[in-house]
Amino acid sequence: MHYELLPTLATPADLRALPEDRLPQVAAEIRDAIYQQVKQSGGHLAPNLGVVELTIALHYVFDFGHDRLLFDVGHQCYPHKLLTGRFERFSTLRTTGGLSGFPSPAESKFDLFQVGHAGTSISTAVGMAKGDQIRGEGFDPERNPDGRRAVALIGDASIANGVAMEGLNAAGTLTRQMLVVLNDNGMSISRPQGGLAQQLAELRVSPQYLGVKRRAHEIAGRIIGGDLIEGLYHRLTDVVKDLVAENSWFARFGLVTLGPLDGHDLPRLVRILREVAVVDRPVLLHVHTVKGKGYDFAEGDATRFHAPAPFTIEDDGRVSIAKKGRSFTAAVSDALSNAMEQDDDVVACSAAMPTGTGVAPLFDRFPGRVFDTGICESHAMDAMAGMAKSGLKPFFCVYSTFVQRAFDQAFQEVALQGLPVRLCLDRAGLVGGDGAVHHGFCDVSILRVFPNAVLMAAMDEPSLRAAVECMRAYDAGMSVVRYPRDLVSERFTDRTCPPFEIGRARALIEHDAADVAILAYGASVQDGAAAIDALGADALSSDVRVSLYDARFAKPVDVELLRRLLDAGTPVITVEDHALIGGFGTCVLEAASEAGLDTRLITRLGIPDRWIAHGAREDQKREAGIDATAIVAAVRAAVGASWEAGRARACSSQDGVRRP
């Protein structure tokens, strides 16, 4: 497609300068630009295709250089980026140094929060609305008609999140303008779950839920606000009166509720938003959109195309999504399937991510034993605690970045009770294109504080299977396994993977008198192995003897191994795809210190105390200093003054190498 209008839209003011009849062309160009880019780079496709018209209408009516626009989750922000001067950089989406796939204040003044988690937009909008009101900058149709308006956009079933409920509860208390736009596309990442999702589905198909030109006193009696709402009602045109939802559940929070409204009807959206923009009460506008709008393959399989990898369209019309190998997610799916076949007490759960966490294939195989709670991590953790209390063996499969949303429940209902809830943490560590909003960088830090918790990491598929089996048998408290958003390596799969013994590491390459030992946690083992390869290929360091251990456990640490290494004067380098603060290396330091060992011999490599931006995962590991090159440098530094002595010793006698 030739883009006639998009390149001319340097700011939303340029959009507002267009006649309204040109907006459909803007929509067509935006939709094509998103499709063409995600085909190449991957990213969030279906959510963004579904909000094109809605985003255009919002920017056409409001001035978000002045007004406030708060995104929920943020993965539906691509049209917003294209309308706010980022068209020329759109080809850099999700790449190192390029545009983020989420709102980013570093990119644009039109992005107020860097956001990637669900349920937050209403609360942050309430906060900004109150802040502007306190500062005398809030919109008031009579006293300050040029003041700032506040708009929260929430969708993909985020409205069912507990934080969203808290935000709605607070929004209803506002005495000024605030607009909540509920982008209801009938989907979460997968199918939405729960009673609220069912009610929204009924609203979309049942005309009886729509208000049709009622008298003002009928509405005023049902919506909080009384005389104020009655006066508001008389100021509205018939077009908006027809949208007032008399029996809306949201009205119970104190929000005037309008809709459902077709979210792809641009002229009507603009008309409604213009009128709602001057309402001096909190309003919820219920907008019905189609996820994946404009492309049959995305509309027909919105889950698969929620956030696909790069893809191609074949000559016969089939869509082929790029695949490079077997993922840890697929591996954990099979591991759980094996556990569920062996043990009828094993159940599995996901919070709106059944496909992303590998749970989806289990639904048909184990009906009644697999659950999706929707975007409700706190509820999921508590529900798993309840199942554990009843005698089941629950596995909660959740992204590392989202488990922190259920920390309080992990504390109160799981750990404090001594219940054996098992956590499978996908996307642990640096996550690539999603960037800082989704990095799983603190799960060890926050979960290691719980008494009797056992924290593990998997380096490959056999170790992941062994970890799951260890968790299935562990009943003394919480157990956790973490693994990255990456492909499983076959580097060490030619040998038998021993069972996980709690608090015991696994030797992969072990020298009788090593110059240095790498103690790697999880998939960082593969980077350690690559570093040893690089050292061996370098004539200056090929004689340096480096042992490599798969640590397996961050809690409890293998103190026996540490004692053997440190008492022999062997420098130890810990490597992890996790924050240095409170991470695996810290666990090692603390364990060594408590055992009276020489901690000066320990060097820690991990994610530093700064944010790592989006980009290729290998680029992120390089920036964080945890890739093979960084490990090589750490080995050389650790060997230090004994380097020449080590080379001389290696030349005089060949020490044996044990490869268990």
N, C-alpha and C positions, 0 to 999 in steps of 0.2 A: 504493500500500500504506500502511496505517496502521501507524506504528512504535510498538509497545507497549513493547518492551524497550530498544531502542537509546538513547532519550533518558534512560533510568535508569542507564546505565553510565558514571558519571563517572570511574571508575577500573577497572582489571582486577579489583580486589577485589570490585566489584559483580558482575562476571561470575562469579567463583568462589563467590559467595553463592547463585547460582542452582542449582536442582536440575539434574542432568545432562539430564533429559528436556526441559528448556527450550532447550537449546543449538541444536537444529535450527531453532527459531524465530529465534534470534539470527542464525544463518547466513542464513536467508531474508531477514531485514531488512537485513543487511549487503550481501548480493548485490544487492538492489533499490536500496539507497542508492547503491552504486557505479554501477550501470547508469544511474540517473536523473541523477546528477551528470555523468558523463562524456558523456552525451548532450548536455548543455548546454555544458560547458566544454572538452571534449576531454580527453585524458589516457590513461593506461595502463589499458586495459579488460581484455583477456583475461588478462594475468598476474595481476591482482588477483582476478578471478572464480575463478581456479583455486586460490587458496590460502586461501579463506574458512574452510573447516573446519579446515585445518591451523593457521591462525593462532589460531582459537578454542581449539583443543586445547592449543596451547602456552601461551597465557595462562591457561587453566583449570588447568594443572598447575604451571607455574612462576610465580614472583612477580618479574616483570621490573623492578619498582621496586627490587629487591634483587639479583636474578640478572642475568646479562648476556645480552642478545639482540643479535646482530650480523647485520645484513642484508647480502646481496650484491646489488649494483646498486641495490637499494632501490625499484625501480619496482613491487614487489609489496607495498608497505607500506600501502595504503589500508585493508584490514581492521584492521591494527594501529592506525592512526590513529583509526578509529571505536571501537576498544575501549579507547583510552587518553585519553578525555575530549575528543575533538575533533569529536564529532558535530554540535554546534551551529554549528561554523565550517566544516563540510565543504562548504557551498555556495560558499565562497571559494577552493576548490581551484585552485591554479596562477594565481590572479589577483594583481594588484599589492596588496601588503599582506596577502594571504590565506595560506592553508595551502600549503606546498610540496608538490610531487608526489613528493618523496623524503623519507627520514628527515631530521629537522632538530632538533638539540639545542636550538636557540633556541625551538622550539615546546614541547618536552616532555622531561622527565627520562627518559622511556622510549625516547628516540632517542639512541643513544650516539655515532654518527658521522653527519655529513652525507655521504652516499655516493651515487654515481651511476654508478660504473665497476665493471666485473665482476671477479670473482676474489678480492676482498679479504677477505671475511668470515671465512674460516677462519684466516687469518694474524692478523687483529686479535683474533679470539676466543682464539687461542693466547696472544697477548700479554697479554690481560686475565686469562686463566686463570693464567698464570705470575705476573703482577703481584699478583693476589689471593692466590696461594699464598705468595709472598715476604712479603707483608704480614700473613700469618696470617689472611686473610679468606676463603680458598678453602674450598669444600665438601669435607668428609671425613666419610663415614658414621659413623665412630667418634669421631674427635677433634674434629670441628667440624661437626655435623649441621645447624647453622644458617648455615653459610657460603654464599658465593655460588657458584652454578652458572653455567656458560658454555654458550651455545647459538649455533651459527652456522647460519643458514638460507641455502642456496645453491641456485639453480635456473636455468631458462632456458638450459641448456647452459653456464653459467659454470664448471662443474666442469672443463671441458676447458682453461680458461685456464691459462697457465703459472704465474701467481701462486697459483692454487688448488692446483696440484700441489706447489708449495713449501710451502704451508700444510699440506697433508695430510702431507707428509714430516715436518714439525715436530710436528704433532698426535700422531703415533704415538709420540713420545718422552715425552709427558706422563705423569706418575705420579699423576694426579688425574682427577676427573670432567671430561669435555667431550663435548658432543653436537654432531655435525654432522648436520643434517637436509638430505638431498639431495632437493629438490623436483623430481622428474623428470617433466616433462610432455611429453616427446618432442619438444620444440620449443626453438629459440633464439628470436631475433626472427623469423627464418624457419626453415626446416628445419635441424636441427643437422647438423654436418659432422664427418667423421673416424671413426677406429676406435673411440674411446671411446663416441661416440654410437651406433655400431652395437652395441657390447657391451651398453649399457644397453637398447637396443631388444630384444635377445635375452633379457635378464633379465626384461623385462616380459611376455614371452610363453612362456618356457620353464620349466616347473615343476622341471626337473632341476637348476636352479641354486639352488633353495631347500633349506635344511637341514630335515630332518624328524626331530626327536627323536633326534639322535645321542647316543652316549655321550660323556661329558666328555672322555675321553682322546683320542677321534678328533678333536675340535675343537682341543684343546690342542696337538696335534701339528702343526696347520696354521696356527694363529694365534699371532703373537708374544705372548709372555706366559707360556707354559708353565703352571706350577703356579698362578700367579695367575688365569689365564683358567679353568683347571679349577675352582678354587674358586668363581669368579664363576658359572660355568655351573651348579654345584650350587645356587646361591642363586636362580637364575631359575626362574620358573614355566614350565609347559609352553607357555603362550601365547607367551612370548618365545623359548623354545628352538626353537619351530617356525619362527621367523623368522631364525635364525642362518644366514647364507649361507656355506657351507663353502668354496666355491671363489671367493669374492669377490675381485675385483682390489683393492679397497680394503683388504682384510685384509692385503695385502702391505706396506701402510704401517704396520701395527701397530694398526689400528682394528678393534674387534669390529664386524662388519657385520651389520645386520639388515635383512631385507626382500627384495623389494619388498612394500610395504603399501599398501592402498587409502587414498589421502589424502583421501577424501571420506566415509570410514566414521568418523564422530565418536566413537561409543562405543568402538570398538577403538583409535582413535588415543589417546584419553584413557587407556585401560588400559595400552597399551604405554608411553606417555610417563611415566606414574606409576612404572612399574617401572624404566625406563631412567634416570629422574632420580636414582636412588640408586646407580647403578653408578659405582664409583670408578676407572674406566678410560675412555679415549677410545672413543666409540662413533659409528658412522655409521648413521643410520637412513634407509634408501632408501624414499622415499614416492612413489607414482605418483599424479599428479593429471592433470586434464583442463584444459588451457588454454582459458579462455572458458566454464567450467562454468556451466550453467544457462540459457544462451541459445544456441539453435541456430546463429544467424548467426555468433556469435563462436567457437563450437566448430568450425564448419565452415570458417572462414577466420580462423584465429588470427593469421596474419601481418598481414592487412589490419586486424584489430581489436586488434593489439598496443598501438598508441597512436594511435587515430584522432582526427581533428578532430571537432568537434561533428557529430552526425548525427541523423537523424529516421527513424522507421519509417513507411513509406507504408501506405495502406489495404490494398494487396495484399500486405503483409508485407515488401516490399523495403526494404533499408536504404540510405538516401541520405546519404552523407558530404558535409559542406559543402565546397565548392570556391569559391575567390575569384578564381582566375586561374592563369596558368602559373607554375610554380615554377622556380627555378634548378636543382633536382634533375632535373626533366623536361628542361630545356634541356641539361644536361650529358649526359644519356642519349642524346639525339639527336646531340650533338656527337661523342660516342664512337662511336656507330653509324656516322656518316659517316667517321670516321677508320678504323674497322675495315673498312669497305667499300673504302676507297682503298688500304689497306695491310695485307696478310696478316700482317705481323709484329706488328701491334698486338694486344695482349691486355689483358684487364681483370680486376680482382680487387676483392673486397670482404671485409671481416672481419665476417661475420654481419649485414651491413646491405645486402643486395642491393636491397631495395625502397627503403630510406631514402636510398641513394646513387644510385639510378637505374640500377644494374647489372642488376636483375632482367629487364627486357625484352630484354637482350642474350643471355641464355642460349640461347633457342630460335633466335635469328637467327645466332649464331656458336658452334655447339657445339664444345667442345674448346678454345675460346679465352677462356672466361670462367670465373672461379673464385670460390668462397666458402670461406674458410678456417675459418669459425666465429669465435668470440670470441677470436681469436689474432692481434692486430695485429703482435706481434713476429715471429711466424712468417710472416705475410703479407709484411712488409717484406723479410725474408730470402729468401722464395720469389721475390719480384719481382726481387731482386738476382740470384738464380740465373738467372732467365729473361733478364734484361738481359745477363748474362755469356754466355749462349748465343746472343745475337744478336737476341733479340726486343725489342719496344718496349712494356714493361709500364706500364699505368696503374693505380695503386692508389687506388681511390675510398674515402675514409674521412672520418668526421667530424673536424673540426679538434680537438675535445676528446679524441679517441682517438689521434690520430697521435703525441701525446706519449708514449704507452705504448710506442711503437716507436722512441724517440729513439736508443737505443744501436745498434740495427740500422741506422737511417738514417746514423749516424756510421760504424760499423765496416764494414758490408757494402756500403753504397751509396756514400756520399761519399768515404770513404777510398780506395775502389777506383776512383773516377771513373766510376761506372756511371750510365747515364741512366735511372734510375727516375723515373717521372712521378707526382706526387701531386695528386689532385683533392680539395681540402679543402672538404667540405660543412659547413653549419652554422657557418661561420666568423663570429666576432663574437658579439654578444648573441643568445641563442636563444629568448627569450620564456619560455613557461611552464615549461620544464625548469629554468631558473635557473642558479645558479652552478656546479652540478655538471657542466653541459654547455656553458657558454660557451666558444667557441673564441677565446680572448683572447691566446694566447701563441705561435701557430705562426710568426709572423715572427721573434719573439725567439729561438726555439730553432733555427730552420732557417737563418737568415741567417749563422750562424757557419761554415757549410760552404763551403770553397773551390769555386768554379765553380758553386755553386748559383744558380739563377735563380728569383726569387720574383715572382709576378704576382698580380693581382686583377682580377676581372671586374666591370664596372659594369652590364652587361645581357646579353641573350642573344647578340647579334652579337659582342660583345667576348669572351664565353666561348668561342664557336666559334673565334674568331681565336686565343685563348690556347691552346686545345687543339691547334690546327694548329701553332702555334709550338713547343709542347712535343714534338709528334711529330717535328719536324725537329731538335730540339736533342739532341745526343749527347755533349756535353762534360762532363756531370755531371747532378746532380739538378735537376729542374724542378718548380715548384709553381704551382698556381692556386687561389685561395681565393674563395669566394662564400658569401652568407649564407643563412640559413633564411628565405627571403622570396620574394616574387613578382618576376619580371623586369619592369623598367620599359620602357615604350615611348617615354620622353621624347626620346631622341636617335636613334631607329631610323628616322627619315625621311631620314637621310643615310647614305652609305656608310661602313661601319666599315673603316678601313684595317688592314692586317695588323700584327701585333705585331712591332716592331723592338726587339731587346733593348736596354734602357736608354734608350728613347725614350717620352716622354709624348705624349698626344694633346690638342690644343687643341680645346675645345668652344665656348667663348665667349672671344674674345680682343680686347682693346682696344689701340689703338696706344700709349696712355699711361695704363695702368690705375692707379687709386688703390690697388688691392689685388688680389692673385691668390690664388685658392683652388686648392690642389693636393690633390685628393682621391684616396684609394686605394680602388679597388673601388666597391662600391655606395654609399659615402659621396658619390660624385659626385651622386647624386640629391638628397641632402640639401643639397649645395652649390647645386644648381640651384634648389631650393625656397627657399633663403635669398636668392638673387638675385631671385627673384620677389617675396619679401616686402619686400626693400629697394626694389624698383621701385614697389611699391604704396604705399610710405610717402613722403609729400610731403617729409619732412625728409631723406630719403636717396636719393630717386629719381635724383639726378644723380650719385651715386657710381658710378664705373666699376669694375666687378669682372670680372676675367677668371676663367675656370674651366677647369681642366685635369684630364683623367683621367690620373693618374700612371702607371697600368699596372704599373710595376715598383717594388718596394721594394729589390730587388737585381738589377742595378745601378740606381742612381738616375740620373735625367736631369740630369746636372751642367751640360750646355750650357744647358738651360732655366733652371736655378737661376742660372747666371752672368748670363744676359741679364736676368732679373728683378731680382736683387739689385744688380747693377752700375748698374741704372737707378733704384735706390732704392725699388723696389716692395716693399711688405710682402707676405710670403708666409704664408698660413695653411694648415697641413697638417691634413687631417681623415681619420680612420680609425676603423673599427669593430674596434679592437684595443687592447691595453694600450699606454699611453704608454711604459712602460718597455721599451726594446728594440724598439719597433715602427717603423712606417713613418716617423713624424716624427723619431725618433732617427736613422734611416738618412739622412734629409734633412739634419739638423743635422751629422752626421759628414761627409757628403759635402761640404757647404758649407764646413765648417771645413778639411777637407783641401785644398780648392781655394782657400783664402785668402779666402773671401767673408764678408760681414758677417752673421753669424748672429743679430745683435740684431734683424734684420728678420723673423725667423721666429717664428711662433706655432704651437704644436702643440695640436691637439684630439684626444683619444683617451680610452679607458677609463681612469679614474683608478685610483690605487693603493688600491683597496678593493673589496670584493665587491659586486656588483650582484645583488640578489635576483630571484626569479622574478616574472613579470608580463607584461603586454603588451610587445612589442618596442619600440613607440613610447615607452612609459613608461620603459623601460630606457635608451633612447637619450637621453631627456630628462634622466634622472638622471645619466647619464654625461657629459652636456654635449657631445654630438656630433650633436644634432638641428638642424634648420634655425634654430630660435630661438637656439641657442647660437652657431651660425655667424654669424648676423646680429650678435650682440653682439660677437663677435670681430672682425668686419669694422669695426664702428664704433670699437672700441678701437684697431685697427691704423691706421685713417685718422687718428685722434687730432687733433692740432693743425692738420693740413692740411685738415681737413674743409671749412671755409669757403672756403679757397683752391680746393679742388676744385670746389665748387659754383659759384664765380665763373667758373672756367675753363670749366665745362660750359655756363654761360649765355651766355658770349661767343662760343663756337664749338662746333659739333656735330662731335665726333670720330667717325669711321667705326667701325663695328663689323664685324669679320671673323668670319664663322661658317663655318668650314671644312666 
